[in-house]
């Protein structure tokens, strides 16, 4: 039996970034516990949940028995639907009573990730505190755990409404908490259950990638600091040594993963750890779920891959096709956007390098704390300036300014609320965006390639709460003067080109689709998509690699047909692209 399933407490939470296999591991664990004779409830709050597909059972937002599996039931909480219902509960009573602009501002403040997460937590709080459910089911398995920030919010003193009514919140994640005072006792019980080792075990799911492991290490510390001490680490999707099969790319992947494991952050090394192999097929059906938690990396044999599909190595557009179009404009802002772990920094460095090699003046900048641009570039290049915005420095500067203005007349409880409000993920994005705004002006005379950009929600929040764009519009518009704000520059397709980076996997693609919709709400239409780390163009000999390549094809085709007019597909490289020559080759790779 896999380690984290040995004598588990009644609540199991799986957490990790998109695409690491949280849902698969949660489903496999629930199945394993049920087949031991335990009554098990599986709960998913993943917006890209495919639990219904995995079990071939239509589930939805009600407890549903899983077909052909005695003792196992599941429920899928739709976080978007939960967030919409939650917003309406707050906004509905004031619609028609307050000015439309005020209502629109409230709705926008409730449109972000914090609202979605709190609304989902509001839904499954009942599962953590419902005594009837706890007597019915011996185990409740949760796919996707709440973040430390959400839990801290729920631990705050109960003065949210008064705090908000006086306009003392800022880039607020406290807004979603409005109207929750009636449920504070239930929330307190839920938070207590999460921090009780006898009741809850947290499984941190990761891949053997340096950036992913660093992010998981931060999650480990953050959740541990607020009392969630019962943590296990599951390294998922490791390439088995026995499945290399003289495949050069497979060998490169294996060696890269082993290096990441050796360099794992010290805090993670001390956790109980399970390592699970990359399987040849998508995790769908009972047999694949059983294999996921019963197969060790060491036990995989050379013949582990089956039903190998011969793939047609179509020539997809490469990065150079995007550079060709960008170069025609001579200047402009190129924003790389996407979830962590998809390779935004490398793609940004490659685009900037290629533009500079063609003789264009380029400024490459990043705010990613894990982005090592100097190491990626491995040297200087004519026409290329490189800078880094330190998120911690910018965020602290922003917090200090807000505390000095809005916090100066607050009592200690009010200051505590404001300080927690300013620990919101939105706060960092706004602070970094303000720093980026100083750089954006550069794009009128040269290329500015920006890695790690603010989300659409943050841009809308800036606009809706009377930030720089709105204030300048009011002041300058009254005087009949022409003006341009950073927000207007971002919305100008002639100046700004947003490039969404993703992987050819279900969760990263779904998250990229959501990001695109978020940006479009802010008046920004993504210009192109890049599918990174693709296998479909590589000469592969290992059956396991061939099967994985075949599974990528539908996602690449869906992006090309449904989501983007411009697409570039970047092959998975044998070694990490480091240095200008390697980055130039990455642009030309096909």
Residue pairs with C-beta under 8 A, 6 or more apart in sequence:
1 32
1 293
2 29
2 32
2 274
2 276
2 293
2 294
3 232
3 272
3 273
3 274
4 12
4 29
4 201
4 203
4 232
4 234
4 272
4 274
5 29
5 32
5 33
5 293
8 33
8 139
8 201
9 197
9 198
9 199
9 200
9 201
9 230
10 134
10 137
10 138
10 139
10 140
10 199
11 128
11 139
11 140
11 142
11 193
11 194
11 199
11 200
11 201
12 26
12 29
12 139
12 140
12 141
12 142
12 200
12 201
12 203
13 142
13 145
13 194
13 200
13 201
13 202
13 203
14 22
14 23
14 25
14 26
14 29
14 141
14 142
14 143
14 144
14 145
14 203
14 205
15 22
15 144
15 145
15 202
15 203
15 204
15 205
15 219
16 22
16 204
16 205
16 206
16 216
16 219
17 212
17 215
17 216
17 339
17 340
17 341
18 48
18 339
18 507
18 508
18 510
18 511
19 207
19 339
19 341
19 503
19 505
19 506
19 507
19 508
20 205
20 206
20 207
20 212
20 236
20 237
21 205
21 207
21 236
21 237
21 276
21 283
22 46
22 143
22 144
22 205
23 44
23 46
23 49
23 50
23 51
23 54
23 143
23 507
24 54
24 236
24 283
24 289
24 292
25 203
25 205
25 234
25 236
25 276
25 292
25 293
26 42
26 44
26 141
26 142
26 143
27 42
27 51
27 54
27 55
27 143
27 283
27 289
28 283
28 289
28 290
28 292
28 293
29 141
29 293
30 40
30 41
30 42
30 72
30 74
30 139
30 141
31 69
31 72
31 286
31 289
31 290
32 290
32 293
33 40
33 138
33 139
33 141
34 40
34 69
34 70
34 71
34 72
35 69
35 71
37 71
38 71
38 138
38 139
39 71
39 136
39 137
39 138
39 139
40 71
40 72
40 73
40 137
40 138
40 139
40 140
40 141
41 63
41 73
41 74
41 75
41 127
41 133
41 136
41 137
41 139
41 140
41 141
42 51
42 66
42 72
42 73
42 74
42 75
42 141
42 143
43 74
43 75
43 77
43 124
43 127
43 140
43 141
43 142
43 143
44 51
44 74
44 75
44 76
44 77
44 142
44 143
44 144
45 77
45 79
45 120
45 123
45 124
45 142
45 143
45 144
46 79
46 143
46 144
46 507
47 78
47 79
47 80
47 116
47 510
47 511
47 514
48 506
48 507
48 510
48 511
49 76
49 143
50 506
51 59
51 74
51 76
51 143
52 58
52 59
52 60
52 76
53 284
54 283
54 284
54 285
54 289
55 66
55 67
55 69
55 74
55 286
56 67
56 284
56 285
57 64
57 65
57 66
57 67
57 74
58 64
59 74
59 75
59 76
60 75
60 76
61 75
61 76
61 77
61 78
61 81
62 75
63 73
63 74
63 75
64 73
64 74
64 75
65 72
65 73
66 72
66 73
66 74
68 286
69 286
73 137
77 120
77 123
77 124
79 116
79 117
79 119
79 120
80 116
82 116
82 119
82 120
82 122
82 123
83 110
83 115
83 116
83 119
83 120
85 119
86 110
86 115
86 118
86 119
86 122
86 176
87 107
87 110
87 111
87 115
87 119
89 179
90 106
90 110
90 178
90 179
91 103
91 106
91 107
91 110
94 102
94 103
94 106
95 103
104 464
105 464
105 465
106 175
108 460
108 461
108 464
108 465
109 172
109 175
109 461
109 464
109 465
110 175
110 176
111 457
111 460
111 521
112 173
112 176
112 426
112 457
112 458
112 461
113 425
113 455
113 457
114 149
114 150
114 153
114 173
114 176
114 424
114 425
114 426
115 175
115 176
117 146
117 147
117 150
118 150
118 153
118 176
118 177
119 176
120 144
120 146
121 146
121 150
121 154
121 190
122 180
122 183
124 142
125 183
125 186
125 187
125 190
126 186
127 133
127 140
128 140
128 189
128 190
128 193
128 194
129 186
129 189
129 190
129 193
133 140
134 140
145 202
146 194
147 219
147 222
148 219
148 222
148 223
148 225
148 226
148 228
149 173
149 222
149 423
149 424
149 425
151 191
151 194
151 223
151 226
151 228
152 226
152 420
152 423
153 173
153 174
153 177
153 420
154 177
154 187
154 188
154 190
154 191
155 191
155 226
156 416
156 417
156 420
157 413
157 416
157 417
158 181
158 184
159 413
159 414
159 417
160 174
160 177
160 178
160 180
160 181
160 417
161 178
161 179
161 181
163 169
163 174
163 414
163 417
163 418
164 172
164 174
164 175
164 178
168 406
168 407
168 410
168 414
168 417
168 418
169 175
169 417
169 418
169 421
170 402
170 406
170 418
170 421
170 422
170 427
171 421
171 422
171 424
171 426
171 427
171 429
171 430
171 458
171 461
171 465
172 421
172 424
172 426
173 421
173 424
173 425
173 426
174 417
174 420
174 421
174 424
180 187
193 199
193 200
194 200
194 227
194 228
195 226
195 227
195 228
195 229
197 229
197 230
200 228
200 230
201 230
201 231
201 232
202 223
202 228
202 230
202 231
202 232
203 231
203 232
203 233
203 234
204 216
204 219
204 220
204 231
204 232
204 233
204 234
204 268
204 271
205 216
205 234
205 236
206 212
206 213
206 216
206 233
206 234
206 235
206 236
207 235
207 236
207 237
207 341
208 235
208 237
208 238
208 256
208 257
208 258
208 260
208 261
209 257
209 260
209 341
210 260
210 263
210 370
211 340
211 341
211 370
212 340
212 341
213 260
213 264
213 265
213 268
214 265
214 370
215 340
215 341
215 370
216 233
216 268
217 265
217 267
217 268
220 231
220 233
220 267
220 268
220 271
221 267
223 231
224 231
231 271
232 271
232 272
232 273
232 274
233 268
233 271
233 272
233 273
233 274
234 273
234 274
234 275
234 276
235 261
235 273
235 274
235 275
235 276
236 276
237 276
237 277
237 278
238 257
238 275
238 276
238 277
238 278
238 297
239 250
239 253
239 254
239 257
239 277
239 278
239 544
240 254
240 277
240 278
240 297
240 298
240 300
240 304
240 544
241 254
241 297
242 300
242 301
242 302
242 304
243 250
243 278
243 300
243 302
243 304
243 305
243 542
243 543
243 544
244 250
244 251
244 254
244 542
245 302
245 541
245 542
245 543
245 544
246 541
246 542
247 540
247 541
247 542
247 545
248 574
249 535
249 538
249 540
249 542
249 545
249 572
249 574
250 540
250 542
250 544
250 545
252 573
252 574
252 575
253 572
256 575
256 576
275 296
275 297
276 292
276 293
276 295
276 296
276 297
277 295
277 296
277 297
277 300
277 304
278 544
278 548
279 288
279 291
279 292
279 295
279 304
280 304
280 305
280 306
280 307
280 543
280 544
280 547
280 548
281 288
281 306
281 307
281 547
281 551
282 288
282 551
283 289
283 292
303 543
304 544
305 542
305 543
305 544
305 546
305 547
306 543
306 547
307 547
308 543
308 546
308 547
308 550
309 546
309 547
309 550
310 546
311 536
311 546
311 549
311 550
311 553
313 536
313 537
313 539
314 536
314 537
315 537
315 590
316 531
316 534
316 536
316 537
316 556
316 560
316 567
316 568
316 569
316 590
317 566
317 567
317 568
317 569
318 568
318 569
318 570
318 587
318 588
318 589
318 590
319 347
319 350
319 351
319 354
319 530
319 568
319 570
319 586
319 587
319 588
319 589
320 354
320 587
320 588
321 566
321 568
322 351
322 499
322 528
322 530
322 566
322 568
323 351
323 354
323 355
323 358
323 587
325 566
326 332
326 334
326 351
326 355
326 447
326 497
327 355
327 358
327 360
329 494
330 360
331 360
331 361
331 443
331 444
331 445
331 446
331 447
332 443
332 447
332 448
332 494
332 495
332 496
332 497
333 440
333 443
333 447
333 448
333 450
333 489
333 490
333 495
333 496
333 497
334 348
334 351
334 447
334 448
334 449
334 450
334 496
334 497
334 499
335 450
335 453
335 490
335 496
335 497
335 498
335 499
336 344
336 345
336 347
336 348
336 351
336 449
336 450
336 451
336 452
336 453
336 499
336 501
337 344
337 453
337 455
337 498
337 499
337 500
337 501
337 515
337 519
337 526
338 344
338 500
338 501
338 502
338 508
338 512
338 515
339 502
339 508
339 511
339 512
339 515
340 370
342 501
342 502
342 503
342 508
342 532
342 533
343 501
343 532
343 533
343 570
344 368
344 451
344 452
344 501
345 366
345 368
345 370
345 371
345 372
345 373
345 376
345 451
345 452
346 376
346 532
346 576
346 577
346 583
346 586
347 499
347 501
347 530
347 532
347 570
348 364
348 366
348 449
348 450
348 451
349 364
349 373
349 376
349 377
349 451
349 577
349 583
350 577
350 583
350 584
350 586
350 587
351 449
351 499
351 587
352 362
352 364
352 384
352 447
352 449
353 377
353 381
353 384
353 580
353 583
353 584
353 587
354 583
354 584
354 587
355 362
355 447
355 449
356 362
356 381
356 382
356 383
356 384
357 381
357 580
357 584
359 383
360 383
360 446
360 447
361 383
361 445
361 446
361 447
362 383
362 384
362 385
362 446
362 447
362 448
362 449
363 384
363 385
363 386
363 387
363 439
363 442
363 446
363 447
363 448
363 449
364 373
364 384
364 385
364 386
364 387
364 449
364 451
365 386
365 387
365 388
365 389
365 436
365 439
365 448
365 449
365 450
365 451
366 373
366 388
366 389
366 450
366 451
366 452
367 388
367 389
367 390
367 391
367 394
367 432
367 435
367 436
367 451
367 452
368 451
368 452
369 390
369 391
369 392
371 388
371 451
371 452
373 386
373 388
373 451
374 386
375 578
376 577
376 578
376 583
377 384
377 386
377 579
377 580
377 583
378 578
378 579
378 580
379 579
379 580
381 580
387 439
389 432
389 435
389 436
389 439
391 428
391 431
391 432
394 428
394 431
394 432
394 434
394 435
395 427
395 428
395 431
395 432
397 431
398 422
398 427
398 430
398 431
398 434
399 419
399 422
399 427
399 431
402 418
402 422
403 415
403 418
403 419
403 422
406 418
407 414
407 415
407 418
407 419
410 418
421 427
426 457
426 458
426 461
429 454
429 455
429 458
430 454
430 458
430 461
430 462
430 467
432 452
432 454
433 454
433 458
433 459
433 462
433 486
434 468
436 450
436 453
436 454
436 486
437 468
437 486
439 448
439 450
440 448
440 486
440 489
440 490
442 448
443 489
443 495
443 496
444 495
453 498
455 515
455 518
455 519
456 515
456 517
456 518
456 519
456 520
456 521
456 522
456 524
457 518
457 522
459 487
459 490
459 519
459 522
459 524
460 521
460 522
461 467
462 468
462 469
462 487
463 469
463 470
463 487
463 522
468 485
468 486
468 487
469 485
469 486
469 487
469 488
472 483
472 485
473 483
473 485
476 482
476 483
477 483
489 495
489 496
490 496
490 522
490 524
491 522
491 523
491 524
493 525
493 527
496 524
496 527
497 527
497 528
498 519
498 524
498 525
498 526
498 527
499 526
499 527
499 528
499 529
499 530
500 512
500 515
500 516
500 526
500 528
500 529
500 530
500 564
501 512
501 529
501 530
501 532
502 508
502 509
502 511
502 512
502 529
502 530
502 531
502 532
502 559
503 509
503 531
503 532
503 533
504 531
504 533
504 534
504 536
504 552
504 553
504 555
504 556
504 559
505 552
505 555
506 555
509 555
509 558
509 559
512 529
512 563
513 563
516 526
516 563
519 525
519 526
520 526
526 564
527 566
528 564
528 565
528 566
528 567
528 568
529 559
529 563
529 564
529 566
529 567
529 568
530 567
530 568
530 569
530 570
531 555
531 556
531 559
531 567
531 568
531 569
531 570
532 570
533 570
533 571
533 572
534 552
534 556
534 569
534 570
534 571
534 572
535 545
535 548
535 549
535 552
535 571
535 572
536 549
536 552
536 553
536 556
536 569
537 569
537 571
537 589
537 590
538 545
538 549
538 571
538 572
540 546
540 549
556 567
556 569
559 567
560 567
569 590
570 586
570 589
571 589
571 590
573 582
573 586
573 589
575 582
577 583
577 585
577 586
